[in-house]
């Protein structure tokens, strides 16, 4: 049961990594669309590139650190919880 839970947590964090890059691409496209009239085909092509980059980034993080370890470093706030190392 614990292994299944671990797989679900890793998969959830992997999807979040992919979506973070994809949403960044969508934000850039949205800003660019306000200045330029971007065709729907450009939206699809650039979104596909963002999705491919997101998968590449998520796999790189998964192989190097593990998705849950990566997100735990981001969510860690030692200055708030009082466990700040004073070296």
PDB file of N, CA, C and O in Angstrom:
ATOM      1  N   UNK A   1       0.823  -1.192   0.000  1.00  0.00           N
ATOM      2  CA  UNK A   1       0.000   0.000   0.000  1.00  0.00           C
ATOM      3  C   UNK A   1       0.864   1.253   0.000  1.00  0.00           C
ATOM      4  O   UNK A   1       0.534   2.238  -0.660  1.00  0.00           O
ATOM      5  N   UNK A   2       1.966   1.217   0.735  1.00  0.00           N
ATOM      6  CA  UNK A   2       2.835   2.377   0.801  1.00  0.00           C
ATOM      7  C   UNK A   2       3.501   2.642  -0.547  1.00  0.00           C
ATOM      8  O   UNK A   2       3.708   3.796  -0.922  1.00  0.00           O
ATOM      9  N   UNK A   3       3.835   1.581  -1.272  1.00  0.00           N
ATOM     10  CA  UNK A   3       4.457   1.741  -2.586  1.00  0.00           C
ATOM     11  C   UNK A   3       3.476   2.361  -3.580  1.00  0.00           C
ATOM     12  O   UNK A   3       3.867   3.194  -4.399  1.00  0.00           O
ATOM     13  N   UNK A   4       2.214   1.964  -3.514  1.00  0.00           N
ATOM     14  CA  UNK A   4       1.198   2.539  -4.388  1.00  0.00           C
ATOM     15  C   UNK A   4       1.031   4.024  -4.090  1.00  0.00           C
ATOM     16  O   UNK A   4       0.922   4.835  -5.010  1.00  0.00           O
ATOM     17  N   UNK A   5       1.010   4.382  -2.810  1.00  0.00           N
ATOM     18  CA  UNK A   5       0.895   5.786  -2.421  1.00  0.00           C
ATOM     19  C   UNK A   5       2.102   6.578  -2.911  1.00  0.00           C
ATOM     20  O   UNK A   5       1.954   7.705  -3.385  1.00  0.00           O
ATOM     21  N   UNK A   6       3.290   5.999  -2.800  1.00  0.00           N
ATOM     22  CA  UNK A   6       4.509   6.671  -3.270  1.00  0.00           C
ATOM     23  C   UNK A   6       4.457   6.903  -4.777  1.00  0.00           C
ATOM     24  O   UNK A   6       4.854   7.966  -5.254  1.00  0.00           O
ATOM     25  N   UNK A   7       3.973   5.922  -5.526  1.00  0.00           N
ATOM     26  CA  UNK A   7       3.857   6.068  -6.975  1.00  0.00           C
ATOM     27  C   UNK A   7       2.859   7.164  -7.319  1.00  0.00           C
ATOM     28  O   UNK A   7       3.103   7.952  -8.232  1.00  0.00           O
ATOM     29  N   UNK A   8       1.742   7.227  -6.606  1.00  0.00           N
ATOM     30  CA  UNK A   8       0.748   8.266  -6.857  1.00  0.00           C
ATOM     31  C   UNK A   8       1.285   9.656  -6.544  1.00  0.00           C
ATOM     32  O   UNK A   8       1.017  10.604  -7.282  1.00  0.00           O
ATOM     33  N   UNK A   9       2.040   9.786  -5.458  1.00  0.00           N
ATOM     34  CA  UNK A   9       2.620  11.084  -5.098  1.00  0.00           C
ATOM     35  C   UNK A   9       3.647  11.511  -6.134  1.00  0.00           C
ATOM     36  O   UNK A   9       3.651  12.665  -6.562  1.00  0.00           O
ATOM     37  N   UNK A  10       4.517  10.592  -6.541  1.00  0.00           N
ATOM     38  CA  UNK A  10       5.524  10.916  -7.559  1.00  0.00           C
ATOM     39  C   UNK A  10       4.867  11.297  -8.881  1.00  0.00           C
ATOM     40  O   UNK A  10       5.305  12.232  -9.550  1.00  0.00           O
ATOM     41  N   UNK A  11       3.818  10.574  -9.256  1.00  0.00           N
ATOM     42  CA  UNK A  11       3.120  10.881 -10.509  1.00  0.00           C
ATOM     43  C   UNK A  11       2.450  12.255 -10.446  1.00  0.00           C
ATOM     44  O   UNK A  11       2.467  13.005 -11.422  1.00  0.00           O
ATOM     45  N   UNK A  12       1.867  12.575  -9.304  1.00  0.00           N
ATOM     46  CA  UNK A  12       1.236  13.879  -9.139  1.00  0.00           C
ATOM     47  C   UNK A  12       2.257  15.002  -9.243  1.00  0.00           C
ATOM     48  O   UNK A  12       2.011  15.999  -9.921  1.00  0.00           O
ATOM     49  N   UNK A  13       3.383  14.857  -8.588  1.00  0.00           N
ATOM     50  CA  UNK A  13       4.420  15.887  -8.659  1.00  0.00           C
ATOM     51  C   UNK A  13       5.039  15.954 -10.050  1.00  0.00           C
ATOM     52  O   UNK A  13       5.443  17.033 -10.484  1.00  0.00           O
ATOM     53  N   UNK A  14       5.124  14.818 -10.766  1.00  0.00           N
ATOM     54  CA  UNK A  14       5.640  14.815 -12.131  1.00  0.00           C
ATOM     55  C   UNK A  14       4.704  15.617 -13.037  1.00  0.00           C
ATOM     56  O   UNK A  14       5.158  16.411 -13.861  1.00  0.00           O
ATOM     57  N   UNK A  15       3.397  15.405 -12.880  1.00  0.00           N
ATOM     58  CA  UNK A  15       2.417  16.145 -13.683  1.00  0.00           C
ATOM     59  C   UNK A  15       2.491  17.635 -13.355  1.00  0.00           C
ATOM     60  O   UNK A  15       2.364  18.470 -14.251  1.00  0.00           O
ATOM     61  N   UNK A  16       2.692  17.974 -12.101  1.00  0.00           N
ATOM     62  CA  UNK A  16       2.832  19.384 -11.727  1.00  0.00           C
ATOM     63  C   UNK A  16       4.054  20.025 -12.377  1.00  0.00           C
ATOM     64  O   UNK A  16       4.005  21.192 -12.764  1.00  0.00           O
ATOM     65  N   UNK A  17       5.140  19.283 -12.499  1.00  0.00           N
ATOM     66  CA  UNK A  17       6.325  19.805 -13.177  1.00  0.00           C
ATOM     67  C   UNK A  17       6.054  20.055 -14.651  1.00  0.00           C
ATOM     68  O   UNK A  17       6.471  21.075 -15.201  1.00  0.00           O
ATOM     69  N   UNK A  18       5.355  19.125 -15.292  1.00  0.00           N
ATOM     70  CA  UNK A  18       5.017  19.308 -16.702  1.00  0.00           C
ATOM     71  C   UNK A  18       4.088  20.502 -16.871  1.00  0.00           C
ATOM     72  O   UNK A  18       4.287  21.327 -17.762  1.00  0.00           O
ATOM     73  N   UNK A  19       3.077  20.594 -16.020  1.00  0.00           N
ATOM     74  CA  UNK A  19       2.117  21.690 -16.130  1.00  0.00           C
ATOM     75  C   UNK A  19       2.738  23.044 -15.835  1.00  0.00           C
ATOM     76  O   UNK A  19       2.288  24.054 -16.376  1.00  0.00           O
ATOM     77  N   UNK A  20       3.756  23.091 -14.993  1.00  0.00           N
ATOM     78  CA  UNK A  20       4.383  24.379 -14.689  1.00  0.00           C
ATOM     79  C   UNK A  20       5.034  24.967 -15.934  1.00  0.00           C
ATOM     80  O   UNK A  20       4.927  26.169 -16.179  1.00  0.00           O
ATOM     81  N   UNK A  21       5.703  24.138 -16.716  1.00  0.00           N
ATOM     82  CA  UNK A  21       6.318  24.626 -17.953  1.00  0.00           C
ATOM     83  C   UNK A  21       5.268  24.936 -19.006  1.00  0.00           C
ATOM     84  O   UNK A  21       5.401  25.912 -19.745  1.00  0.00           O
ATOM     85  N   UNK A  22       4.228  24.118 -19.082  1.00  0.00           N
ATOM     86  CA  UNK A  22       3.172  24.349 -20.062  1.00  0.00           C
ATOM     87  C   UNK A  22       2.406  25.635 -19.752  1.00  0.00           C
ATOM     88  O   UNK A  22       2.074  26.388 -20.667  1.00  0.00           O
ATOM     89  N   UNK A  23       2.126  25.893 -18.493  1.00  0.00           N
ATOM     90  CA  UNK A  23       1.440  27.129 -18.127  1.00  0.00           C
ATOM     91  C   UNK A  23       2.313  28.353 -18.358  1.00  0.00           C
ATOM     92  O   UNK A  23       1.795  29.422 -18.682  1.00  0.00           O
ATOM     93  N   UNK A  24       3.616  28.221 -18.199  1.00  0.00           N
ATOM     94  CA  UNK A  24       4.518  29.314 -18.510  1.00  0.00           C
ATOM     95  C   UNK A  24       4.462  29.642 -20.000  1.00  0.00           C
ATOM     96  O   UNK A  24       4.435  30.815 -20.373  1.00  0.00           O
ATOM     97  N   UNK A  25       4.445  28.635 -20.842  1.00  0.00           N
ATOM     98  CA  UNK A  25       4.331  28.844 -22.286  1.00  0.00           C
ATOM     99  C   UNK A  25       2.986  29.493 -22.628  1.00  0.00           C
ATOM    100  O   UNK A  25       2.931  30.399 -23.459  1.00  0.00           O
ATOM    101  N   UNK A  26       1.906  29.035 -21.993  1.00  0.00           N
ATOM    102  CA  UNK A  26       0.597  29.637 -22.239  1.00  0.00           C
ATOM    103  C   UNK A  26       0.568  31.105 -21.826  1.00  0.00           C
ATOM    104  O   UNK A  26      -0.039  31.928 -22.512  1.00  0.00           O
ATOM    105  N   UNK A  27       1.207  31.436 -20.727  1.00  0.00           N
ATOM    106  CA  UNK A  27       1.258  32.826 -20.287  1.00  0.00           C
ATOM    107  C   UNK A  27       2.014  33.683 -21.298  1.00  0.00           C
ATOM    108  O   UNK A  27       1.585  34.792 -21.614  1.00  0.00           O
ATOM    109  N   UNK A  28       3.124  33.181 -21.801  1.00  0.00           N
ATOM    110  CA  UNK A  28       3.891  33.914 -22.809  1.00  0.00           C
ATOM    111  C   UNK A  28       3.065  34.078 -24.082  1.00  0.00           C
ATOM    112  O   UNK A  28       3.065  35.150 -24.689  1.00  0.00           O
ATOM    113  N   UNK A  29       2.364  33.023 -24.488  1.00  0.00           N
ATOM    114  CA  UNK A  29       1.508  33.122 -25.670  1.00  0.00           C
ATOM    115  C   UNK A  29       0.363  34.099 -25.469  1.00  0.00           C
ATOM    116  O   UNK A  29      -0.010  34.815 -26.398  1.00  0.00           O
ATOM    117  N   UNK A  30      -0.190  34.137 -24.285  1.00  0.00           N
ATOM    118  CA  UNK A  30      -1.283  35.056 -24.003  1.00  0.00           C
ATOM    119  C   UNK A  30      -0.816  36.500 -24.065  1.00  0.00           C
ATOM    120  O   UNK A  30      -1.513  37.360 -24.604  1.00  0.00           O
ATOM    121  N   UNK A  31       0.353  36.767 -23.518  1.00  0.00           N
ATOM    122  CA  UNK A  31       0.910  38.119 -23.585  1.00  0.00           C
ATOM    123  C   UNK A  31       1.251  38.485 -25.026  1.00  0.00           C
ATOM    124  O   UNK A  31       0.983  39.604 -25.464  1.00  0.00           O
ATOM    125  N   UNK A  32       1.842  37.546 -25.762  1.00  0.00           N
ATOM    126  CA  UNK A  32       2.175  37.803 -27.161  1.00  0.00           C
ATOM    127  C   UNK A  32       0.918  37.999 -28.000  1.00  0.00           C
ATOM    128  O   UNK A  32       0.923  38.778 -28.953  1.00  0.00           O
ATOM    129  N   UNK A  33      -0.150  37.302 -27.655  1.00  0.00           N
ATOM    130  CA  UNK A  33      -1.395  37.431 -28.401  1.00  0.00           C
ATOM    131  C   UNK A  33      -2.033  38.794 -28.202  1.00  0.00           C
ATOM    132  O   UNK A  33      -2.764  39.258 -29.077  1.00  0.00           O
ATOM    133  N   UNK A  34      -1.778  39.446 -27.082  1.00  0.00           N
ATOM    134  CA  UNK A  34      -2.335  40.780 -26.866  1.00  0.00           C
ATOM    135  C   UNK A  34      -1.656  41.816 -27.754  1.00  0.00           C
ATOM    136  O   UNK A  34      -2.265  42.832 -28.089  1.00  0.00           O
ATOM    137  N   UNK A  35      -0.402  41.576 -28.141  1.00  0.00           N
ATOM    138  CA  UNK A  35       0.313  42.500 -29.004  1.00  0.00           C
ATOM    139  C   UNK A  35       0.212  42.112 -30.480  1.00  0.00           C
ATOM    140  O   UNK A  35       0.156  42.980 -31.352  1.00  0.00           O
ATOM    141  N   UNK A  36       0.189  40.829 -30.749  1.00  0.00           N
ATOM    142  CA  UNK A  36       0.146  40.322 -32.112  1.00  0.00           C
ATOM    143  C   UNK A  36      -1.094  39.458 -32.289  1.00  0.00           C
ATOM    144  O   UNK A  36      -1.623  38.912 -31.321  1.00  0.00           O
ATOM    145  N   UNK A  37      -1.539  39.342 -33.491  1.00  0.00           N
ATOM    146  CA  UNK A  37      -2.658  38.448 -33.762  1.00  0.00           C
ATOM    147  C   UNK A  37      -2.080  37.082 -34.120  1.00  0.00           C
ATOM    148  O   UNK A  37      -1.693  36.844 -35.265  1.00  0.00           O
ATOM    149  N   UNK A  38      -2.023  36.187 -33.135  1.00  0.00           N
ATOM    150  CA  UNK A  38      -1.392  34.887 -33.329  1.00  0.00           C
ATOM    151  C   UNK A  38      -2.422  33.890 -33.841  1.00  0.00           C
ATOM    152  O   UNK A  38      -3.529  33.783 -33.312  1.00  0.00           O
ATOM    153  N   UNK A  39      -2.036  33.176 -34.865  1.00  0.00           N
ATOM    154  CA  UNK A  39      -2.878  32.157 -35.476  1.00  0.00           C
ATOM    155  C   UNK A  39      -3.018  30.956 -34.540  1.00  0.00           C
ATOM    156  O   UNK A  39      -2.157  30.712 -33.696  1.00  0.00           O
ATOM    157  N   UNK A  40      -4.114  30.209 -34.701  1.00  0.00           N
ATOM    158  CA  UNK A  40      -4.354  29.042 -33.853  1.00  0.00           C
ATOM    159  C   UNK A  40      -3.295  27.971 -34.069  1.00  0.00           C
ATOM    160  O   UNK A  40      -2.976  27.223 -33.145  1.00  0.00           O
ATOM    161  N   UNK A  41      -2.748  27.888 -35.277  1.00  0.00           N
ATOM    162  CA  UNK A  41      -1.709  26.893 -35.547  1.00  0.00           C
ATOM    163  C   UNK A  41      -0.437  27.196 -34.767  1.00  0.00           C
ATOM    164  O   UNK A  41       0.261  26.283 -34.326  1.00  0.00           O
ATOM    165  N   UNK A  42      -0.143  28.462 -34.601  1.00  0.00           N
ATOM    166  CA  UNK A  42       1.027  28.853 -33.800  1.00  0.00           C
ATOM    167  C   UNK A  42       0.799  28.466 -32.349  1.00  0.00           C
ATOM    168  O   UNK A  42       1.723  28.004 -31.680  1.00  0.00           O
ATOM    169  N   UNK A  43      -0.424  28.649 -31.852  1.00  0.00           N
ATOM    170  CA  UNK A  43      -0.756  28.250 -30.485  1.00  0.00           C
ATOM    171  C   UNK A  43      -0.525  26.757 -30.286  1.00  0.00           C
ATOM    172  O   UNK A  43       0.051  26.335 -29.284  1.00  0.00           O
ATOM    173  N   UNK A  44      -0.982  25.962 -31.253  1.00  0.00           N
ATOM    174  CA  UNK A  44      -0.860  24.506 -31.141  1.00  0.00           C
ATOM    175  C   UNK A  44       0.604  24.085 -31.203  1.00  0.00           C
ATOM    176  O   UNK A  44       1.040  23.246 -30.415  1.00  0.00           O
ATOM    177  N   UNK A  45       1.366  24.659 -32.132  1.00  0.00           N
ATOM    178  CA  UNK A  45       2.779  24.278 -32.286  1.00  0.00           C
ATOM    179  C   UNK A  45       3.588  24.680 -31.064  1.00  0.00           C
ATOM    180  O   UNK A  45       4.370  23.882 -30.546  1.00  0.00           O
ATOM    181  N   UNK A  46       3.409  25.900 -30.603  1.00  0.00           N
ATOM    182  CA  UNK A  46       4.173  26.362 -29.438  1.00  0.00           C
ATOM    183  C   UNK A  46       3.739  25.620 -28.178  1.00  0.00           C
ATOM    184  O   UNK A  46       4.572  25.345 -27.315  1.00  0.00           O
ATOM    185  N   UNK A  47       2.466  25.294 -28.055  1.00  0.00           N
ATOM    186  CA  UNK A  47       2.004  24.511 -26.910  1.00  0.00           C
ATOM    187  C   UNK A  47       2.587  23.101 -26.932  1.00  0.00           C
ATOM    188  O   UNK A  47       2.932  22.557 -25.883  1.00  0.00           O
ATOM    189  N   UNK A  48       2.699  22.510 -28.114  1.00  0.00           N
ATOM    190  CA  UNK A  48       3.319  21.189 -28.229  1.00  0.00           C
ATOM    191  C   UNK A  48       4.790  21.254 -27.836  1.00  0.00           C
ATOM    192  O   UNK A  48       5.300  20.355 -27.168  1.00  0.00           O
ATOM    193  N   UNK A  49       5.465  22.315 -28.251  1.00  0.00           N
ATOM    194  CA  UNK A  49       6.866  22.498 -27.859  1.00  0.00           C
ATOM    195  C   UNK A  49       6.970  22.663 -26.340  1.00  0.00           C
ATOM    196  O   UNK A  49       7.872  22.102 -25.719  1.00  0.00           O
ATOM    197  N   UNK A  50       6.057  23.424 -25.743  1.00  0.00           N
ATOM    198  CA  UNK A  50       6.042  23.578 -24.294  1.00  0.00           C
ATOM    199  C   UNK A  50       5.764  22.283 -23.569  1.00  0.00           C
ATOM    200  O   UNK A  50       6.341  22.027 -22.512  1.00  0.00           O
ATOM    201  N   UNK A  51       4.888  21.462 -24.121  1.00  0.00           N
ATOM    202  CA  UNK A  51       4.589  20.163 -23.523  1.00  0.00           C
ATOM    203  C   UNK A  51       5.796  19.237 -23.599  1.00  0.00           C
ATOM    204  O   UNK A  51       6.110  18.539 -22.635  1.00  0.00           O
ATOM    205  N   UNK A  52       6.466  19.233 -24.737  1.00  0.00           N
ATOM    206  CA  UNK A  52       7.669  18.404 -24.889  1.00  0.00           C
ATOM    207  C   UNK A  52       8.761  18.868 -23.935  1.00  0.00           C
ATOM    208  O   UNK A  52       9.433  18.049 -23.308  1.00  0.00           O
ATOM    209  N   UNK A  53       8.937  20.195 -23.824  1.00  0.00           N
ATOM    210  CA  UNK A  53       9.933  20.717 -22.889  1.00  0.00           C
ATOM    211  C   UNK A  53       9.558  20.383 -21.445  1.00  0.00           C
ATOM    212  O   UNK A  53      10.433  20.067 -20.639  1.00  0.00           O
ATOM    213  N   UNK A  54       8.275  20.448 -21.112  1.00  0.00           N
ATOM    214  CA  UNK A  54       7.832  20.101 -19.771  1.00  0.00           C
ATOM    215  C   UNK A  54       8.099  18.660 -19.425  1.00  0.00           C
ATOM    216  O   UNK A  54       8.524  18.357 -18.310  1.00  0.00           O
ATOM    217  N   UNK A  55       7.857  17.756 -20.370  1.00  0.00           N
ATOM    218  CA  UNK A  55       8.129  16.333 -20.144  1.00  0.00           C
ATOM    219  C   UNK A  55       9.627  16.113 -19.989  1.00  0.00           C
ATOM    220  O   UNK A  55      10.056  15.352 -19.122  1.00  0.00           O
ATOM    221  N   UNK A  56      10.427  16.773 -20.825  1.00  0.00           N
ATOM    222  CA  UNK A  56      11.884  16.652 -20.720  1.00  0.00           C
ATOM    223  C   UNK A  56      12.379  17.150 -19.356  1.00  0.00           C
ATOM    224  O   UNK A  56      13.203  16.501 -18.712  1.00  0.00           O
ATOM    225  N   UNK A  57      11.871  18.300 -18.926  1.00  0.00           N
ATOM    226  CA  UNK A  57      12.264  18.878 -17.643  1.00  0.00           C
ATOM    227  C   UNK A  57      11.848  17.971 -16.488  1.00  0.00           C
ATOM    228  O   UNK A  57      12.629  17.745 -15.564  1.00  0.00           O
ATOM    229  N   UNK A  58      10.622  17.452 -16.538  1.00  0.00           N
ATOM    230  CA  UNK A  58      10.132  16.591 -15.459  1.00  0.00           C
ATOM    231  C   UNK A  58      10.927  15.285 -15.386  1.00  0.00           C
ATOM    232  O   UNK A  58      11.231  14.807 -14.294  1.00  0.00           O
ATOM    233  N   UNK A  59      11.260  14.718 -16.522  1.00  0.00           N
ATOM    234  CA  UNK A  59      12.062  13.484 -16.522  1.00  0.00           C
ATOM    235  C   UNK A  59      13.472  13.742 -16.015  1.00  0.00           C
ATOM    236  O   UNK A  59      14.044  12.909 -15.312  1.00  0.00           O
ATOM    237  N   UNK A  60      14.031  14.886 -16.366  1.00  0.00           N
ATOM    238  CA  UNK A  60      15.365  15.242 -15.883  1.00  0.00           C
ATOM    239  C   UNK A  60      15.369  15.382 -14.360  1.00  0.00           C
ATOM    240  O   UNK A  60      16.275  14.887 -13.690  1.00  0.00           O
ATOM    241  N   UNK A  61      14.365  16.048 -13.825  1.00  0.00           N
ATOM    242  CA  UNK A  61      14.242  16.212 -12.374  1.00  0.00           C
ATOM    243  C   UNK A  61      13.981  14.864 -11.705  1.00  0.00           C
ATOM    244  O   UNK A  61      14.556  14.574 -10.656  1.00  0.00           O
ATOM    245  N   UNK A  62      13.113  14.034 -12.305  1.00  0.00           N
ATOM    246  CA  UNK A  62      12.783  12.734 -11.718  1.00  0.00           C
ATOM    247  C   UNK A  62      14.010  11.840 -11.625  1.00  0.00           C
ATOM    248  O   UNK A  62      14.206  11.156 -10.621  1.00  0.00           O
ATOM    249  N   UNK A  63      14.839  11.841 -12.668  1.00  0.00           N
ATOM    250  CA  UNK A  63      16.017  10.978 -12.670  1.00  0.00           C
ATOM    251  C   UNK A  63      17.112  11.500 -11.750  1.00  0.00           C
ATOM    252  O   UNK A  63      17.842  10.716 -11.145  1.00  0.00           O
ATOM    253  N   UNK A  64      17.230  12.824 -11.641  1.00  0.00           N
ATOM    254  CA  UNK A  64      18.313  13.392 -10.847  1.00  0.00           C
ATOM    255  C   UNK A  64      17.971  13.450  -9.357  1.00  0.00           C
ATOM    256  O   UNK A  64      18.780  13.039  -8.525  1.00  0.00           O
ATOM    257  N   UNK A  65      16.799  13.948  -9.017  1.00  0.00           N
ATOM    258  CA  UNK A  65      16.442  14.169  -7.612  1.00  0.00           C
ATOM    259  C   UNK A  65      15.268  13.325  -7.137  1.00  0.00           C
ATOM    260  O   UNK A  65      15.236  12.880  -5.990  1.00  0.00           O
ATOM    261  N   UNK A  66      14.319  13.112  -8.012  1.00  0.00           N
ATOM    262  CA  UNK A  66      13.028  12.566  -7.607  1.00  0.00           C
ATOM    263  C   UNK A  66      12.066  13.729  -7.468  1.00  0.00           C
ATOM    264  O   UNK A  66      12.424  14.764  -6.906  1.00  0.00           O
ATOM    265  N   UNK A  67      10.862  13.576  -7.967  1.00  0.00           N
ATOM    266  CA  UNK A  67       9.916  14.696  -7.993  1.00  0.00           C
ATOM    267  C   UNK A  67       9.524  15.161  -6.593  1.00  0.00           C
ATOM    268  O   UNK A  67       9.432  16.364  -6.348  1.00  0.00           O
ATOM    269  N   UNK A  68       9.294  14.229  -5.675  1.00  0.00           N
ATOM    270  CA  UNK A  68       8.876  14.629  -4.329  1.00  0.00           C
ATOM    271  C   UNK A  68      10.011  15.336  -3.591  1.00  0.00           C
ATOM    272  O   UNK A  68       9.760  16.279  -2.841  1.00  0.00           O
ATOM    273  N   UNK A  69      11.246  14.901  -3.789  1.00  0.00           N
ATOM    274  CA  UNK A  69      12.379  15.597  -3.170  1.00  0.00           C
ATOM    275  C   UNK A  69      12.554  16.996  -3.741  1.00  0.00           C
ATOM    276  O   UNK A  69      12.860  17.936  -3.008  1.00  0.00           O
ATOM    277  N   UNK A  70      12.360  17.135  -5.046  1.00  0.00           N
ATOM    278  CA  UNK A  70      12.481  18.439  -5.697  1.00  0.00           C
ATOM    279  C   UNK A  70      11.442  19.415  -5.152  1.00  0.00           C
ATOM    280  O   UNK A  70      11.776  20.549  -4.809  1.00  0.00           O
ATOM    281  N   UNK A  71      10.170  18.974  -5.068  1.00  0.00           N
ATOM    282  CA  UNK A  71       9.123  19.847  -4.559  1.00  0.00           C
ATOM    283  C   UNK A  71       9.294  20.126  -3.072  1.00  0.00           C
ATOM    284  O   UNK A  71       8.932  21.203  -2.598  1.00  0.00           O
ATOM    285  N   UNK A  72       9.844  19.163  -2.329  1.00  0.00           N
ATOM    286  CA  UNK A  72      10.046  19.413  -0.900  1.00  0.00           C
ATOM    287  C   UNK A  72      11.097  20.496  -0.671  1.00  0.00           C
ATOM    288  O   UNK A  72      10.995  21.257   0.291  1.00  0.00           O
ATOM    289  N   UNK A  73      12.103  20.575  -1.540  1.00  0.00           N
ATOM    290  CA  UNK A  73      13.089  21.658  -1.429  1.00  0.00           C
ATOM    291  C   UNK A  73      12.458  22.999  -1.743  1.00  0.00           C
ATOM    292  O   UNK A  73      12.810  24.008  -1.132  1.00  0.00           O
ATOM    293  N   UNK A  74      11.530  23.024  -2.688  1.00  0.00           N
ATOM    294  CA  UNK A  74      10.859  24.280  -3.036  1.00  0.00           C
ATOM    295  C   UNK A  74       9.917  24.720  -1.916  1.00  0.00           C
ATOM    296  O   UNK A  74       9.880  25.898  -1.561  1.00  0.00           O
ATOM    297  N   UNK A  75       9.160  23.780  -1.363  1.00  0.00           N
ATOM    298  CA  UNK A  75       8.181  24.100  -0.320  1.00  0.00           C
ATOM    299  C   UNK A  75       8.815  24.334   1.045  1.00  0.00           C
ATOM    300  O   UNK A  75       8.142  24.837   1.945  1.00  0.00           O
ATOM    301  N   UNK A  76      10.068  23.990   1.228  1.00  0.00           N
ATOM    302  CA  UNK A  76      10.735  24.156   2.508  1.00  0.00           C
ATOM    303  C   UNK A  76      10.890  25.644   2.817  1.00  0.00           C
ATOM    304  O   UNK A  76      11.380  26.410   1.987  1.00  0.00           O
ATOM    305  N   UNK A  77      10.475  26.040   4.001  1.00  0.00           N
ATOM    306  CA  UNK A  77      10.603  27.434   4.422  1.00  0.00           C
ATOM    307  C   UNK A  77      11.259  27.483   5.796  1.00  0.00           C
ATOM    308  O   UNK A  77      10.569  27.649   6.801  1.00  0.00           O
ATOM    309  N   UNK A  78      12.582  27.342   5.854  1.00  0.00           N
ATOM    310  CA  UNK A  78      13.238  27.322   7.157  1.00  0.00           C
ATOM    311  C   UNK A  78      13.183  28.673   7.877  1.00  0.00           C
ATOM    312  O   UNK A  78      13.289  28.718   9.103  1.00  0.00           O
ATOM    313  N   UNK A  79      13.022  29.755   7.144  1.00  0.00           N
ATOM    314  CA  UNK A  79      12.951  31.049   7.807  1.00  0.00           C
ATOM    315  C   UNK A  79      11.618  31.248   8.525  1.00  0.00           C
ATOM    316  O   UNK A  79      11.534  32.073   9.434  1.00  0.00           O
ATOM    317  N   UNK A  80      10.586  30.519   8.143  1.00  0.00           N
ATOM    318  CA  UNK A  80       9.278  30.652   8.778  1.00  0.00           C
ATOM    319  C   UNK A  80       9.115  29.658   9.925  1.00  0.00           C
ATOM    320  O   UNK A  80       8.585  30.011  10.979  1.00  0.00           O
ATOM    321  N   UNK A  81       9.562  28.424   9.731  1.00  0.00           N
ATOM    322  CA  UNK A  81       9.307  27.407  10.756  1.00  0.00           C
ATOM    323  C   UNK A  81      10.330  27.403  11.891  1.00  0.00           C
ATOM    324  O   UNK A  81      10.222  26.576  12.797  1.00  0.00           O
ATOM    325  N   UNK A  82      11.307  28.289  11.872  1.00  0.00           N
ATOM    326  CA  UNK A  82      12.249  28.420  12.979  1.00  0.00           C
ATOM    327  C   UNK A  82      13.390  27.448  12.967  1.00  0.00           C
ATOM    328  O   UNK A  82      14.119  27.362  13.955  1.00  0.00           O
ATOM    329  N   UNK A  83      13.584  26.709  11.898  1.00  0.00           N
ATOM    330  CA  UNK A  83      14.667  25.734  11.825  1.00  0.00           C
ATOM    331  C   UNK A  83      15.783  26.242  10.911  1.00  0.00           C
ATOM    332  O   UNK A  83      16.411  25.464  10.192  1.00  0.00           O
ATOM    333  N   UNK A  84      16.012  27.504  10.947  1.00  0.00           N
ATOM    334  CA  UNK A  84      17.015  28.130  10.100  1.00  0.00           C
ATOM    335  C   UNK A  84      18.411  27.798  10.601  1.00  0.00           C
ATOM    336  O   UNK A  84      18.718  28.017  11.772  1.00  0.00           O
ATOM    337  N   UNK A  85      19.255  27.275   9.728  1.00  0.00           N
ATOM    338  CA  UNK A  85      20.640  26.969  10.100  1.00  0.00           C
ATOM    339  C   UNK A  85      21.457  28.253  10.097  1.00  0.00           C
ATOM    340  O   UNK A  85      21.535  28.951   9.086  1.00  0.00           O
ATOM    341  N   UNK A  86      22.045  28.546  11.201  1.00  0.00           N
ATOM    342  CA  UNK A  86      22.895  29.726  11.293  1.00  0.00           C
ATOM    343  C   UNK A  86      24.336  29.265  11.293  1.00  0.00           C
ATOM    344  O   UNK A  86      24.911  28.942  12.332  1.00  0.00           O
ATOM    345  N   UNK A  87      24.903  29.244  10.096  1.00  0.00           N
ATOM    346  CA  UNK A  87      26.279  28.759   9.959  1.00  0.00           C
ATOM    347  C   UNK A  87      27.225  29.910   9.773  1.00  0.00           C
ATOM    348  O   UNK A  87      28.431  29.703   9.639  1.00  0.00           O
TER     349      UNK A  87
END
